[in-house]
Amino acid sequence: MNKLSTDFYQREDVVKVSRELLGKRICSRIDGKYCSAIISETEAYAGSDDKASHAYGGKRSKRTKIMYANGGVAYVYLCYGIHFLFNVVSNRAEVPHACLIRAVIPEEGISTMLKRRGLSAVKKGWLNGPGKVSQAMGFDLNHNAIDLQGDLVWLERTENRITSDDILISKRIGIDYAEEDAELPYRFTLK
């Protein structure tokens, strides 16, 4: 097992961390079912200074308090009362940075992922959104604040060598409320 070290998450540049999550493996062992997938799309959220971040302006709430922890834990929240979204907290304590996992390429546990998604077969786009990812991997609010060094949810290094030529950089999705910050090039997708 090649779990990402705590040092990987606790770096200061959330944009770099988010970009470098591409090609890494996300794993879950939930209800005794192992699933793994390669991260293919992420978005960076730069804390207090980023109008798209839940912690913009230093906001602290029951939901966002985990964003202020040391990097290397999960931030899972319910979006629109429908979808659970899985984020990786980065940076050091009191700097609320997070990276949203937006899409993955399945590896192991595909039958479990399909069942969780209510699908009978793999189809195009079945893991191309953060709600779909969380549903397939089994993530919900029980996984908020979970240590990514544990045995329920973790991320691993892979042999994948991702270069700049492999990455599409664009603005984030669904954050029009963030004014000028909605235009920041903080979304990273494997081509």
Buried (B, 14 or more C-beta within 10 A) or exposed (E): EEBBEBEBBBBEBBBEBBBBBBBBBBBBBBEEBEBBBBBBBBBBBBBBEBBBBBBBEEBEEEBBBBBBBBBBBBBBBBEEEEBBBBBBBBBBEEBBBBBBBBBBBBBEBBEBBBEBBEEEEEEEEBBBBBBBBBBBBBBBEEBBBBBBBEEBBBBBBBEEEBEEEEBEEEBBBEBEEBEEBBEBEBBBBBE
